[in-house]
């Protein structure tokens, strides 16, 4: 049986990904900062809760020890992320940048660091990084795509970093399958439910990468339609 850990799994894309993977037969660890909400989400879906705050070394280290003691890990889904402040670009501060990058980028580095030794014990080791078309140079320059209408310097650049982290990790750890998924413009709390896709459609690419059984290409970037442009 495949064991999967999802960060930021108590709502939105993380919650729906957990639901679909549990339905597909995975044992799913649902990571969340808030213990009450995390436990409630896990109990509702039949997952296993683990307290996990990607901005905290001690939290991630403790979560890794819990998962390792329970038998190991096959799939790590780095889903946790924040949009940052809804402020004019000229009002963004270094502290704002540190907060966004601390969760969206440094959080992935921290989580990979602590869970990599556990993943290496699996013969189907997989990492899925949830990125965004908003971090794609191609998409933000295409006037026919909604990404070209968005100005969010911190969030968008953090997702560019996530996509590049994916490529670099794939090169560094060729024995793992490490890929990035763009959910697309999905109706979640993250965007005030303004997205045009359902939350199920938004998890298509994530679930696709998480259910390949450690096979297929590595270092790629996909959306629900297939290969996406960097």
N, C-alpha and C positions, 0 to 999 in steps of 0.2 A: 504494500500500500504506500502511496506517495504522501509524504508529510510536507506541508507547506506553511510558511509563516508570512503573514501580511502585516505591514506596519500601517497605522492609521486605519484600522479595520472596523471601527465601531459605527461608521456612517458612510454615505456616499458610495463612491467607486470601490473603496476597500470593503465595505459591507456586502455589496452586490457581488464582488469577486469572490468573497468568502462563501456566500450562498451558492454560487454556481459551482465552485470547486468542491464543496461538501457534497453537493448533488452528484458531482462526477466521481465521488468516491475518495477524495482526498481527506486525510486528517489535517484539519486547518487550525493553526495557532493564530488567534486574532489579537494582534498587538494594539494597545491603546494607552494613551497617557492617563485617562480618567478611569479609575478602577470600577466605579459604579456603572458608568455607561458601557465600558468594555465588557464587564461580566454579563450585563443584561443582553448585549448584542450576541455574545457567544452562546448564552443559554437559549436565546431565541432560535438561533440557527443550528445548534448542535455542534458548535466549534469549541475550542479550548482557549480560554483567556490567558494572556500573559501581559503584565504591566510593562509597557515599553514606550519610553519617551526618547525619540531619536536625537534630542539635543542634550542628553545626559549620558555620560560615559558609564556611570554606575548602573543606571537603568538598563542600558543595552547589554552590558556585561552580565547582569543578573538574569536577564531574559535568555541570553545565550546559554547560560549554565542550566537554566530550567529546561530548555528545549533539548540540550545535549543529554541531560539526565533521563529524559523521557524516551530517548531512543534515537535521536538524530534528526536530520533535516535534508530534504531533497530540493525544495524550491523556496527561494527567498524573493518576496515581492516588495520592493521598496516603493510604497505608495504614499506615505505620509508627506504632506506638503502644505504650505501656506501661501496665500496670494500677496501678503504684505499690505501696507496701508493704501487706502483709496485716496491718494493725494496727488496734487499736481507735481510733475517731475521736478520743478524747481524747489519744491518743499520737502523732497526726500532727503533723508539724512544718512550719515554713515551708520548710525544705530539701526535705522530701518534696513539697510543693506545687510548688516550683520545678522539681523533676525531672520530675514528671508533666506540668505545663503546658509545660515546656521542650520535651518531645518531642511531646506530643499537639496542642498549640496553636501555640506559637512555631515548632515545626518546620514546620508547614504554611505559616505566614507566610513563613518563610525560603525554603522551597522554591518557593512561588508567586512570590516576589520575583525569584528567580534564573532561573526558567524561563518567566516571563510573556513576556519579549521573544522567546523562541524559539517559544512557542505562537502568538504573534501573526503568525507567518509561515505558519501553517496556515489553510486555508479551512474546517477542521472542528475548530477548537480546542475542547478539552473538558477539564474538570477534574472529577474524582470524588473527593470527600472521604469517607473511611470514618468514619462516626460510630457512634452506638449508640442503641437505644431506651432505654438507661439514662440518656441525656441528655434524654429527652422528658418534659416536665412531665405530659403526658397519661398516658403509659405508667406512670410511677412512682406515679401516684395511682389507677391502675386495679387493684383487688384481684384481678382475674381474670388479670392478666399477671404473669409472673415478675419483671419489672423492679421491681414494687412491693415485692418481698421483699429487695431488695439495698440494703445500706448501704455505700457506697464514696464518701465525699464528694469526693475529689479526682478520681478517674476519671470519675465520672458528671458532675460539673460541667465537667470539661474537654471532655466530649463535647457538652454543651450549648453550650459556646463554639464547638466545631467546626461545629455546625449553624448557629449565628448567623453565623460567619465565611462560611459558604457563601452565605447570603442576602445578606450585605453585599458580597461579591465579585461575586455575580451582578448586583447593582445597579450596582456600580462599572464592570464590564466586560461590558456587554450584548452585545458582539460574540462572546463566548465562551459556551459552555454549561457552567455550573458547578452541580453538584448534589451532594447528600449521599445516601449509601447506608447503611442499617442492615443488617448481616449477619444479625442475630438471634442466638439462643442456639445457637452452633455449637460442636461438639466440636473444640477445638484445645488446644495447649499453654497458651494464654492463660488458660483456665479449668480446667486439669487434665483436659481432655477430658470434662467433665461435660455439655457442651451436648447438646441433643436433636436438633439438625440435623447433617447431614453437612457436611463442608467444601465440597462442591460446592453444596449448597443455600445455604450461607452466602455464596457468591460470586454468587448469582443476580442480586441487585440491582446489584452492582458491575459485572458483565459487561453487564447490560442498559444501564446508563448509558454504559459505555465503547464500546458498539457502535452508537450512534445516528448516527454519522457527522456529528456537529456540528449535528444537527437536534433539534427538540423543545423542551420548556420549559426554563427555567433558574431557579435558586433554589429548587428543590424538594427534598423529603426523601422517599425511597422505601425500602420493604423488598421482599422477594421476592413479596409479595402485592399490591403497588401503592403508592399514596400512603400515607405514614405520618403520624402526628400529631406535631406539634411539642411 
